[in-house]
Amino acid sequence: MEYCFVRAPFAAYVTNLNTREGEYAKVGSQLFALVDDRHWYAIADFKETYLQAIQPGQEAEVFLVGYPGKRFRGVVTGIGWANSPDNVKQQGVLPEVERTLNWVMLASRFPVRIEILERDPARPLRMGMTAFVTVLDRPAASDSQTAQTPQ
């Protein structure tokens, strides 16, 4: 252990560390994972019918199930360009569309990435938390604008 050290290229949390004293580490084998603590994101899957009203830079509110009643301020940073349709199979060149008696077609959903701008040390963020997201119809205020007080 005295010859071993780990350096992360960014502020991070070590997770999935499942080694014990006396175990051997092999070159190229994964011993643990790093969770990047510099930026936190919520990914919300929005129906394609809502995408025309969502743009990068819009303000968003993020509510995490683990912290009831706590609102986290966020900003839309990106919208996914593709998804995998679940009702079309590809065999060769032509798609195979399954026959169905269900005539209701559901709108596809695309991932919208929201960066969480405000952190709360009393409520640490964790990857995989369940989030509810509302995208607001206004651009997110920059930190320099929110720090100014009216004269």
N, C-alpha and C positions, 0 to 999 in steps of 0.2 A: 504493500500500500504506500510506502514512503516514496516509491518511484513513480507512482501513478498520480495523474492530475487530469482534470477535464476543464477545457476552456470553451466557452460558448461564444460565438461571434456576435451575440446580441443578448439582451436581458431576457431570461427564460426561466421556466420551471422544468425540473427533471421529473419525468413520469415514466411509468412502466419499468422501473428498475427492479429486476427480479434476480439479482445475483447474490450469492452468499460468500462469506469468507472461505477461501480455499478453492473456489471455482476458477477455471482458466478462461481467459479471454482470448479469442482467436481473431486474427487479422481479418477485417471485413465483416465480422459478425456484429449484429446490432445488440447492444446491451441495454439501452434505454432510449427514450424519445425526449425531445425538447419541445416545450410549448412556448412559442414566441409571445412575449409579454409586451411588445412594443405597440401593437395594434390589435384590437379585438373587433370582430365582425359578427353580425347576425345575418343568416341567409334565409330569406323569405321567398317562398314559391308563390308567385302571383299569376292569376289567370291571364292568358294572352289578351283578353278583352280589356284589361286594365293597363297594359304596358304603354299605350300611347299617352297616358297621363302621368307616367313616371319617367323622370329624367335624372341623370347624375347631377349631384349638387343640391337636390331637394332635401329638406329637413325630414327627419323621421323620428318616431317615438318607438322605443323598444321596451317591452315589459317581459320580464323573465318569471317563469312559473315559480322558481325557487325563492323569489323575493316579491311576494304579493304587495301590490300598491306602490312599488318603486318604479319610477319612470327613468329610463336612460335616454339621453338625447343622442341622436345619430344623424348621419348624412348618407344619402345614396351614393355609392361609389361605382357601381356597375350593374349592368343588366345582362344576363346570359343570352348568347346568340343562338344556342341550339339546345335541344333535348332529344331524348330517345323516345319516339312514339311507342306506346305500349300495346297498340292494337294492330301494328303492321309488322309482318315477318318478311324478311328478305331471303329469297332463294334464287340464286342466279342473278339475272338482271331485272326481272319483274317482281314487284312486291306482291306478296300473298295477303289479301285482306280477308280476314275471317268473316264468315257469314254469321249473322246474329239476329235474334228476334227483338233485341233491344234497339229501338230506333232513336234513342236519346244519345246525342254526341256531347261529351263533356269537353270543355275548353282545355287546351293544353296549359301547363303551368311552366313558367320560366323562373330561374333563380334570380333574385335581386339581392345584391350585396350591400349591407348597411354597416358603415364603420361607426362603432360606439365612441362618441367624443368625450363623454364624461365618465369618470371612474369614481367608485365609492369604496374606499379601503375597508369599510365595514361589511361590504357585500362583494367578495371577490368573484370575478368572472371565471367560468370554467367552460372548456370546449364541450359541446354536446348538450348544453342546457336548452330547454324548450323555451322558445321566445314567441311572443305575439308582436307583430310590427304594424304600425300605421305610418304610411307615407303622407306627409302633409303637403298641401298645395302652395308651398312657398320655398324659396331657396333657404338653405341653412345659413345662419348668421356666422360670420367668421369670428374667431376668438378675439380679434382686435376690435370688432364692432361691439361684442357683448361686454368687453371690459370698459368701454367708454361710458361715462355718466353724462346725462344731459346737463347743459350749462344754463 
